[in-house]
């Protein structure tokens, strides 16, 4: 698929964003600190989870699929970052008021309608990411607008973040509980974004607004973008885990390509009267003497190899639907959900040690002609049969389906589970509702946006890029500009942005050991004329090491410097200007600036 040929307007591309941002407060329903830890956990527990009926009385389709995987979960925790609330051994505490206030600030910025009474709901999640089997979430506001944009905000919610996955095994998943319960704001836009680049710009705009509150966490993993994508011939897919904004346009583009490619494949399959046969054939005997390492490992564990015939499917399973992903890969995603390693199909065989003769034997056993294809799945017999059932179902449903997908590093995506429905929600009975009064709303002040702070800083002579880098510390830098009146704002900012890297390179000083106070002290000495600008690195290094001595940096006054230079020329007549400068800087290193010395030398030698 040539991406240059994509006409997004003709395709009917629609995108909506779901932005999830961690807040920099205590946890949402307990008093534990919100921190991610890297040391070894203090304890672990094992749990099994099962889906329950939601408020509608039925079990959510996505939760039901997770339960069919029959996995158990191992939770690792820390004594100083995990309490009984995270372990689901104690009822949740009241909602974190600071986190709620931050969300109300954002609701005001987006000019949303704020809910009069906030109720906490339980959202069924049985993939193990919550020890309770549900995620607590609250609708805070709705029907807003992104400033400077025609894209609306549908909802703003406040919810608890999930546990973070450490290891995914065949029969279990290992999670850490340090992240579980960190306050998470969810902002959902209208699905009115119509190009990949527009999607990126809207995400950047929302990110800037979130950072304007000063109370959001920063760093990898603290903000996550999910993007919903559909085209006219497709269906809504929710792609989760789009952390890199630079990759977001490619993710949107590749999803449009995937849906269009599948739509075209399905149209051709319908015209060919294609059908995936429902009969599952045990082909284990055909591979008893196989040289395929993949199949031999499974057979050694007493696994089985089953196959199905796909009438008139020849050539379709190998068709590319996204870069590095084919139609067969899409079906394999569904099979993997049931604990198998994937599938093999006739469009890619012979390969993986499977011989031409073995392929011929399979085709003969399944009664395949040249227009037919086949699929093989190997593993535990029970899991193989379940996997084949879902493959048969998906292959015979020749319509583009929606679903929840995982963003891959190359911009493609993999199928995870069906889209959840309303059946997953039901009320939280352990937390009282919160009435949002006029007094509460009046106490919530709208912060100055980073974009406005950037414009203010540009008035100090800073370019837009530099001003944007320090906008979140605008008040601090404005205070420095007033305090250090003899220094230009550009020099002050450049010192803060560059000196940590320079000292690391020149003096092998750990950047984290260089504080803002260290830099401010060095700038103050320059502002008062006690050290020269060109010696700031050496002075700052001494300050950080606690070895700074002002006598090492005392400057010589201009009159005395001029007399010393005259005597130097008198005692060493006939030298070049460069030679004199070398002598001067060697003698007065750290006590005179090169610029002043050159001006005096030019005047004397004139």
C-alpha positions in Angstrom: 0.0 0.0 0.0 1.5 3.3 -1.1 0.9 5.8 1.7 1.2 8.7 -0.8 -1.9 7.4 -2.5 -4.0 7.6 0.7 -6.7 10.2 0.5 -7.9 10.5 4.1 -11.0 12.6 3.2 -12.1 10.0 0.6 -11.3 7.2 3.1 -13.5 8.9 5.7 -10.8 8.8 8.3 -12.0 9.6 11.8 -9.8 9.7 14.9 -10.4 10.4 18.5 -7.8 10.6 21.3 -7.9 9.2 24.9 -5.1 10.9 26.9 -4.1 9.3 30.2 -1.9 11.4 32.4 -0.6 10.5 35.9 -1.0 13.3 38.5 1.8 14.1 40.9 0.0 13.6 44.2 -0.6 10.8 46.7 -2.5 7.8 45.4 -6.2 8.2 44.6 -7.8 6.1 47.3 -5.1 5.8 50.0 -2.2 7.8 51.4 0.6 5.9 49.7 3.2 7.9 47.8 2.9 7.7 44.0 6.3 6.4 43.0 7.7 3.9 40.7 10.4 1.7 42.2 13.2 -0.3 40.6 14.5 -2.3 43.5 13.5 -5.8 44.3 9.9 -6.1 45.7 9.4 -7.0 49.4 6.6 -9.5 48.9 4.4 -11.2 46.3 0.9 -12.8 46.3 -1.0 -15.0 43.8 -4.6 -14.4 42.7 -7.2 -15.6 40.3 -9.8 -13.2 39.0 -13.2 -13.8 37.4 -15.6 -11.5 35.6 -18.8 -10.3 37.2 -22.0 -8.9 35.7 -22.2 -5.2 35.3 -25.1 -2.8 36.0 -26.9 -4.1 32.9 -26.9 -7.7 34.4 -24.6 -9.2 31.7 -20.8 -9.9 31.6 -18.8 -7.6 29.4 -17.4 -9.3 26.2 -13.8 -8.2 26.8 -13.9 -9.4 30.4 -15.4 -12.7 29.4 -12.5 -13.3 26.9 -9.9 -12.6 29.5 -11.5 -15.1 31.9 -11.4 -17.8 29.1 -7.6 -17.5 29.1 -7.6 -19.2 32.6 -4.6 -17.3 33.8 -3.5 -16.6 37.4 -1.7 -13.5 38.5 1.3 -12.8 40.7 1.4 -9.4 42.4 4.7 -7.9 43.7 4.6 -5.1 46.2 6.7 -2.8 48.4 6.3 -2.1 52.1 6.7 1.7 51.5 4.5 2.0 48.3 1.8 -0.6 48.8 -0.9 -0.9 51.4 -4.0 -3.1 52.1 -6.0 -1.0 49.6 -3.9 -2.0 46.7 -4.0 -5.6 47.9 -7.8 -5.4 48.0 -7.7 -6.3 51.7 -9.1 -3.0 52.9 -11.9 -0.7 51.6 -10.7 2.3 49.6 -10.3 5.7 51.4 -12.0 8.9 50.4 -11.0 10.3 47.0 -7.8 12.4 47.0 -9.0 16.0 47.1 -5.8 17.4 45.6 -6.1 15.1 42.6 -9.8 16.1 42.2 -8.9 19.8 42.3 -6.3 19.4 39.5 -9.0 17.7 37.3 -11.4 20.5 38.0 -8.8 23.0 36.9 -8.4 21.2 33.6 -12.2 21.0 33.2 -12.3 24.8 33.6 -9.5 25.3 31.0 -11.5 23.1 28.5 -14.7 24.9 29.4 -16.5 21.7 30.2 -19.7 21.2 32.0 -18.7 19.9 35.5 -20.8 17.2 37.0 -22.8 18.3 40.1 -22.4 15.1 41.9 -19.4 12.8 41.4 -20.0 9.0 41.8 -17.2 6.5 41.7 -17.9 3.5 39.3 -16.3 0.1 39.0 -15.1 -0.8 35.5 -14.6 -4.5 35.1 -11.0 -5.4 34.2 -9.9 -9.0 34.6 -6.6 -9.0 32.7 -4.9 -8.9 36.1 -3.9 -5.2 36.0 -6.1 -4.5 39.0 -6.2 -6.8 42.1 -9.9 -6.1 42.6 -10.9 -7.2 39.1 -12.1 -3.7 38.4 -10.8 -0.2 38.0 -12.3 2.7 39.9 -13.2 5.6 37.7 -15.3 8.8 38.0 -16.8 11.1 35.4 -15.9 14.6 36.3 -16.9 16.8 33.3 -18.1 16.6 29.7 -18.8 18.7 26.6 -15.7 20.9 26.5 -13.5 22.4 23.8 -9.7 22.4 23.2 -8.6 26.0 23.2 -7.7 27.3 19.8 -9.2 24.2 18.1 -12.5 23.0 16.7 -12.1 19.7 18.4 -14.3 19.1 21.4 -13.7 17.2 24.6 -16.3 14.5 25.2 -15.4 13.5 28.8 -12.9 14.1 31.5 -12.6 11.3 34.1 -10.4 10.7 37.2 -9.4 7.1 37.7 -6.8 4.9 39.4 -3.9 3.8 37.3 -3.3 0.0 36.8 -0.5 -2.2 38.1 2.4 -2.4 35.7 3.2 -5.6 33.9 6.6 -7.2 34.6 6.4 -10.5 32.8 3.8 -12.2 30.6 3.9 -16.0 30.9 1.8 -18.7 29.2 -0.3 -19.5 32.3 0.3 -16.3 34.4 1.2 -12.7 34.4 3.5 -10.9 36.9 2.5 -7.3 38.0 4.0 -4.7 40.2 1.7 -2.8 42.6 3.7 0.4 42.9 1.8 2.0 40.0 -1.6 0.7 41.0 -3.7 3.6 42.4 -1.7 6.5 41.1 -4.3 9.2 40.1 -4.9 9.2 36.4 -6.8 11.8 34.4 -8.5 10.5 31.2 -9.4 13.1 28.6 -11.4 11.8 25.6 -11.8 14.0 22.5 -14.5 13.9 19.9 -13.7 11.6 16.9 -13.4 14.6 14.6 -9.7 14.4 13.8 -9.3 13.7 10.1 -5.5 13.4 9.4 -2.5 11.7 11.1 -0.7 15.0 11.6 -3.7 16.7 13.1 -3.9 13.8 15.6 -0.3 14.6 16.7 -1.0 18.3 17.0 -4.1 17.8 19.1 -2.2 15.4 21.4 0.6 18.0 21.8 -1.9 20.7 22.6 -3.6 18.6 25.3 -0.2 17.6 26.7 0.8 21.3 26.9 -2.4 22.1 28.8 -1.9 19.2 31.2 1.7 20.3 32.0 0.4 23.8 32.7 -1.2 22.6 36.0 2.3 21.9 37.4 0.9 18.8 39.2 1.3 16.2 36.5 4.1 13.6 36.5 6.8 13.9 33.9 8.9 11.2 32.2 8.5 8.0 30.2 5.3 6.2 31.0 3.6 9.0 32.9 1.4 10.0 29.9 -0.1 7.5 27.5 -2.2 8.2 24.4 -4.8 5.8 23.1 -6.1 6.6 19.6 -9.4 5.5 18.1 -9.3 5.1 14.3 -11.9 4.2 11.7 -12.5 4.6 8.0 -15.8 4.3 6.0 -15.1 0.7 5.0 -13.7 -0.2 8.4 -14.6 -0.2 12.1 -13.4 1.6 15.2 -10.2 0.3 16.6 -8.7 1.5 19.9 -4.9 1.5 19.7 -3.4 1.5 23.2 0.0 2.6 24.4 1.0 5.3 21.9 3.7 6.9 24.2 5.9 8.5 21.5 4.1 11.5 19.9 6.4 11.4 16.9 5.1 7.9 16.2 1.4 8.8 16.5 0.9 9.9 12.8 2.4 6.6 11.6 0.2 4.6 14.0 -2.9 6.4 12.6 -1.8 6.0 9.0 -0.9 2.3 9.4 -4.3 1.6 11.0 -6.1 3.3 8.1 -4.0 1.1 5.7 -4.8 -2.0 7.7 -8.6 -1.4 7.6 -8.5 -0.6 3.9 -6.3 -3.6 3.1 -8.6 -6.0 5.0 -11.7 -4.5 3.3 -10.2 -5.1 -0.1 -9.2 -8.7 0.9 -12.6 -9.4 2.2 -14.3 -8.2 -1.0 -12.1 -10.5 -3.1 -12.7 -13.4 -0.7 -16.5 -12.9 -1.0 -16.2 -12.9 -4.8 -14.2 -16.1 -4.6 -16.8 -17.8 -2.4 -14.1 -18.4 0.1 -14.8 -20.4 3.2 -12.8 -21.6 6.2 -13.9 -25.2 6.8 -15.0 -25.9 10.4 -13.6 -29.4 10.6 -10.4 -29.6 12.7 -8.0 -32.4 11.6 -5.4 -34.0 13.9 -2.2 -33.9 11.7 0.2 -34.9 14.5 1.2 -38.2 12.8 2.3 -36.4 9.6 5.0 -34.6 11.6 6.4 -37.5 13.8 9.7 -37.4 11.9 9.7 -33.6 11.2 13.0 -31.6 11.2 11.2 -28.5 12.2 12.6 -27.4 15.6 9.4 -25.4 16.3 7.2 -28.5 15.9 9.7 -30.9 17.5 9.7 -28.9 20.8 5.9 -29.1 20.9 5.8 -32.8 20.1 8.4 -33.6 22.8 6.0 -32.0 25.3 3.3 -34.3 24.0 1.6 -31.5 22.2 -0.7 -32.0 19.1 -0.7 -30.4 15.6 -4.1 -29.6 14.1 -5.0 -28.2 10.7 -8.0 -26.6 8.9 -8.7 -26.2 5.3 -9.4 -22.8 3.9 -11.4 -23.1 0.7 -10.3 -20.5 -2.0 -8.0 -18.7 0.4 -4.7 -19.4 -1.5 -2.6 -16.3 -1.7 -4.7 -14.2 0.7 -3.1 -15.2 4.0 0.3 -13.8 2.8 -1.1 -10.5 1.7 0.4 -7.5 3.5 -2.1 -5.4 5.5 0.5 -3.3 7.4 4.2 -3.0 7.0 5.7 -6.3 8.4 2.2 -7.7 9.1 0.0 -9.9 6.9 -3.5 -11.2 6.9 -2.2 -14.4 8.4 -0.6 -12.4 11.2 -3.9 -10.9 12.0 -5.5 -14.3 12.5 -2.5 -15.4 14.5 -3.1 -12.5 17.0 -6.5 -14.0 17.8 -5.1 -17.5 18.2 -2.4 -16.4 20.6 -5.1 -15.2 23.0 -5.8 -18.8 23.8 -2.3 -19.7 24.9 -0.7 -21.0 21.7 2.4 -19.5 20.1 0.6 -18.5 16.9 -0.1 -20.3 13.6 1.5 -21.5 10.4 -0.2 -21.1 7.0 0.3 -22.5 3.6 1.2 -19.1 2.0 4.5 -19.1 4.0 5.3 -22.8 3.8 7.7 -24.6 3.3 9.6 -22.7 6.0 10.7 -23.0 9.6 12.1 -26.5 8.9 8.9 -27.8 7.4 9.6 -29.5 4.1 7.8 -29.4 0.8 6.9 -33.1 1.2 5.2 -32.3 4.6 3.3 -29.5 3.0 2.1 -31.9 0.2 1.1 -34.4 2.8 -1.0 -31.8 4.7 -2.7 -30.6 1.5 -3.5 -34.2 0.6 -4.9 -35.0 4.0 -7.1 -31.9 4.0 -8.1 -32.4 0.4 -6.8 -29.0 -0.7 -6.6 -28.0 -4.4 -4.3 -25.2 -5.8 -6.9 -22.5 -4.8 -7.1 -23.7 -1.2 -5.0 -22.7 1.8 -4.5 -24.3 5.2 -3.6 -23.3 8.7 -1.6 -25.3 11.3 -1.7 -24.7 15.0 0.5 -26.7 17.5 0.5 -27.0 21.2 -1.7 -28.2 24.1 -4.7 -30.0 22.5 -7.3 -28.1 24.4 -5.8 -24.7 23.7 -5.2 -25.6 20.0 -8.9 -26.4 19.5 -10.0 -23.2 21.2 -7.5 -21.2 19.1 -8.8 -22.9 15.9 -12.4 -22.2 16.8 -11.6 -18.4 17.0 -9.6 -18.5 13.8 -12.5 -20.2 11.9 -14.9 -17.7 13.3 -12.7 -14.7 12.3 -11.8 -16.1 8.8 -15.5 -16.6 8.0 -16.6 -13.2 9.2 -15.6 -11.3 6.1 -16.1 -7.8 7.6 -13.6 -5.4 9.1 -14.1 -5.7 12.9 -13.2 -3.2 15.6 -11.2 -4.1 18.7 -8.6 -3.0 21.2 -5.1 -3.2 19.7 -1.5 -2.7 21.0 0.8 -0.2 19.4 4.0 -1.8 18.1 7.4 0.1 18.0 7.3 0.3 14.2 3.8 2.0 14.1 1.9 -1.2 13.3 -0.5 -2.7 15.9 -1.5 -6.2 17.2 -5.0 -7.4 18.3 -5.6 -7.6 22.0 -9.3 -8.0 22.8 -12.8 -6.9 21.7 -13.9 -3.4 22.5 -15.6 -3.2 25.9 -19.2 -2.3 26.2 -21.5 -0.7 28.8 -21.8 -4.1 30.6 -18.4 -3.5 32.3 -19.6 -0.6 34.5 -21.3 -0.8 37.9 -21.4 1.5 41.0 -18.7 1.5 43.7 -20.4 0.9 47.0 -17.5 1.7 49.3 -17.0 5.4 48.4 -19.6 8.1 49.1 -20.6 10.5 46.3 -19.0 14.0 46.2 -21.1 17.1 45.7 -19.4 19.8 43.7 -20.5 23.0 45.3 -20.1 26.6 44.1 -17.6 27.1 47.0 -15.4 24.2 45.6 -15.6 25.6 42.1 -14.7 29.1 43.2 -11.6 27.8 45.0 -10.3 26.3 41.8 -8.2 28.8 39.9 -7.3 28.4 36.2 -3.5 28.3 35.8 -1.6 30.3 33.1 -1.0 28.0 30.1 2.5 27.1 29.1 1.8 28.6 25.7 1.1 32.0 27.3 4.1 31.7 29.5 6.2 31.0 26.4 5.0 34.2 24.8 5.8 36.2 27.9 9.3 34.8 28.0 9.9 35.6 24.4 9.6 39.3 25.4 12.9 38.9 27.3 14.7 38.3 24.0 14.5 34.5 24.1 13.6 32.6 21.0 10.4 30.5 21.0 12.2 27.1 21.3 14.3 28.2 24.4 11.3 30.0 25.9 9.2 26.8 25.6 11.9 24.7 27.3 11.7 26.9 30.5 8.0 27.9 30.4 7.1 25.5 33.2 9.6 27.5 35.4 8.6 30.9 34.1 8.1 32.5 37.6 11.5 31.2 38.8 13.4 32.6 35.7 11.6 35.9 35.8 12.7 36.2 39.4 16.3 35.6 38.3 16.0 38.2 35.5 15.0 40.8 38.1 17.7 39.7 40.6 20.6 39.4 38.2 20.2 42.8 36.5 23.7 42.9 35.0 23.3 39.7 33.1 21.2 39.2 29.9 18.3 36.8 30.2 19.7 34.7 27.3 23.0 34.1 29.2 21.1 33.1 32.4 18.9 30.6 30.6 21.7 29.2 28.5 23.7 28.6 31.7 20.9 26.5 33.1 20.3 24.6 29.9 24.0 23.8 29.0 26.3 23.8 32.0 25.2 20.4 33.4 26.3 18.7 30.2 29.5 20.8 30.0 30.6 20.0 33.5 29.9 16.3 33.0 32.2 16.4 30.0 34.9 18.7 31.4 35.0 17.7 35.0 33.2 14.3 35.1 30.6 15.7 37.5 27.3 13.8 37.7 24.6 16.1 36.3 22.2 15.2 39.1 24.7 16.6 41.6 24.5 20.1 40.0 21.5 21.9 41.5 19.7 25.0 40.5 21.2 26.7 43.6 24.7 25.9 42.5 24.1 27.5 39.1 22.3 30.5 40.7 25.3 31.0 43.0 27.8 31.1 40.1 25.6 33.5 38.2 25.4 35.8 41.2 29.2 36.0 41.4 29.3 37.0 37.8 26.5 39.5 38.2 28.5 41.2 41.0 31.7 41.2 39.0 33.5 38.8 41.3 34.3 36.3 38.6 34.6 36.6 34.8 32.0 35.0 32.5 34.6 32.8 30.8 35.5 31.1 34.1 31.9 30.1 35.0 32.6 26.4 34.3 35.6 26.2 36.6 33.9 28.2 39.3 30.7 26.1 39.1 32.7 22.9 39.3 34.4 24.2 42.5 31.1 25.3 43.9 29.6 21.8 43.3 32.7 20.2 44.9 32.6 22.6 47.9 36.1 23.9 47.0 35.2 27.4 45.8 37.6 30.1 47.0 37.0 33.6 45.8 40.7 34.5 45.9 41.3 32.1 43.0 39.0 34.3 40.9 39.9 37.8 42.0 40.0 40.1 38.9 42.6 42.8 38.3 41.2 46.3 37.7 41.5 47.8 34.3 44.2 50.4 35.2 46.5 47.9 36.8 46.0 45.5 33.9 47.0 48.2 31.4 50.2 49.0 33.4 51.1 45.3 33.6 50.7 44.9 29.8 52.8 48.0 29.1 55.6 46.6 31.3 55.3 43.2 29.6 55.7 44.9 26.1 58.6 47.0 27.4 60.5 43.9 28.7 59.7 41.8 25.6 59.9 44.2 22.6 59.2 43.1 19.0 56.8 40.2 19.6 53.6 39.6 17.7 50.3 40.5 19.0 49.4 36.9 19.4 52.5 36.2 21.4 51.7 39.1 23.8 48.2 37.8 24.3 49.5 34.3 25.1 51.8 35.8 27.8 49.0 38.0 29.2 46.4 35.2 29.5 49.0 32.9 31.0 49.9 35.5 33.7 46.4 36.7 34.4 44.4 33.5 33.9 41.2 33.8 35.8 41.8 37.4 36.8 41.3 39.2 33.5 38.9 38.7 30.5 40.5 38.0 27.1 38.3 40.7 25.6 39.4 43.4 27.9 43.1 42.4 27.5 42.9 42.5 23.7 41.3 46.0 23.8 44.1 47.3 26.0 46.8 45.6 23.8 45.3 47.1 20.6 45.3 50.5 22.2 49.0 50.3 23.3 50.3 48.8 20.0 48.3 51.2 17.9 
